[in-house]
Amino acid sequence: MPTSSPTLSKLALHGGSKVRTKPFPPYKTIGDEEKTAVDQVMDSGILSRFLGCWHDDFYGGPQVQAFEQAWAKHFQVKHAISVNSATSALYAAIGAIGIEPGDEVVVSPYTMSASATAPLVYGAIPIFADIEPDYFCLDPASVEANITSRTKAIVVVDIFGLPYDRDAINDLAQKHGLKVIEDCAQAPGAYHQGKAAGTLADIGIYSLNYHKHIHTGEGGVLVTDDDVLAERLRLIRNHAEAVVDGKPENDYGDLAGLVGFNYRMTEIEAAIGQEQLKKLDGLIQVRQDNVAYLTEKLQEIPCLTPAATRPGCTHAYYQHPILFDAEVAGVHRNTFVQAVQAELAPIELREAEGVKVNVGYVKPLYWQSLYQTRQAFGKGGYPWSAYPESKVSYERGLCPITEKLHLETMIHHELMRPGLSQEDLDDVVTAFSKVWENRHALKESNDGQ
Ligand SMILES: Cc1ncc(COP(=O)(O)O)c(C=O)c1O
């Protein structure tokens, strides 16, 4: 990248011109198809058709049922159960597999908070295992090291869009008699050896919130091939306790976990979801093409390594992770990224979020005060206080790979979403290249601090 032009020779951080001032285009997947689908639901007057008692409408109205059938067909799974969010889906999944107070559930520290809080809702204890340094999903060796006689399940996360290490984790689960819940909120449309992410475990969950690949505003879907788990999930979604007594036959296993909630999806969301699902494959393809284009260019920058894809898998690229080498750059990652941010513009309609090139992801979850103070329900320390024999630690240093990625080596960004043109992608590359070429100026300003 030549630095002779005045635009490229002085960093925006130091008063030079920015590579880009125009906002990046928004990620917008809602079109006329969704509008027509919503109009039809409005005309029908039926915005929801769930009844929380034993009745044909216990399973929801025509749009909900059609959406679930379409989802199951698309992902080649026996049952799809719609809910009002992926958070609800996680909670329902933990209930359906019969997690009880005092059980331990192995979770990832590098994910959205609900993947780890779900066990708490049932009085169980989240145990954090470390993640893989290259793929960022739960590391099977660390999971195994955290299994005790109290462990009942593993919540794996297909983080940033990449499926977890299915073979190793599922083998571990089988060996120790554990259930696996796959949090696929970030990876619909990714595949592991030809099988859809989300369908790799006992239960999979997807998110349809507005910043996901496809969305219904808010929403989620659970999938499973297991008939009993599917029925338990449907019960938990819709006031199980009011229904089980009236149900004609016991096709839902035992009663543990069968206090229900209202996790129901509306007919409007289900109608939107059917249209969104038709767009998923095309949207994933664009993400993959954009990342391939960026990777080819960004890997020329010696301090950057765009993250690899696990062999045998495809990536859905909810985010695009990049690893940073501070020794090669001669400056800290945060300084480098701050300079890249200064060169670029935010995404239109999401201006308040700033430039969507970030250091780290969420802070390791066990750093949150919930875990540090162990006050999940009131001040008494439940569930931890009730199970002192559960030797849980949330100390700093617990998951060293996660902490290093978070504090030093991971960059992730969203400037590869459908809607960006090749010129837009070129601006992203130019910003990174410009900062690399001018890294010595950053080092000097760093040294002077
Ligand atoms: C990995 C993961 N799990 C769960 C969720 C929760 O999704 P929802 O907002 O649909 O509840 C999210 C949302 O960002 C997520 O990224």
The ligand as an ORCA input file, in Angstrom:
! r2SCAN-3c Opt
* xyz 0 1
  C     -24.390    -16.605     21.087
  C     -25.708    -15.989     21.450
  N     -26.559    -16.677     22.232
  C     -27.738    -16.174     22.608
  C     -28.138    -14.925     22.198
  C     -29.464    -14.401     22.667
  O     -30.285    -14.100     21.572
  P     -31.657    -13.314     21.752
  O     -31.332    -11.863     21.649
  O     -32.491    -13.793     20.593
  O     -32.246    -13.694     23.046
  C     -27.308    -14.166     21.372
  C     -27.692    -12.800     20.980
  O     -26.925    -11.959     20.608
  C     -26.047    -14.710     20.991
  O     -25.206    -14.023     20.223
*
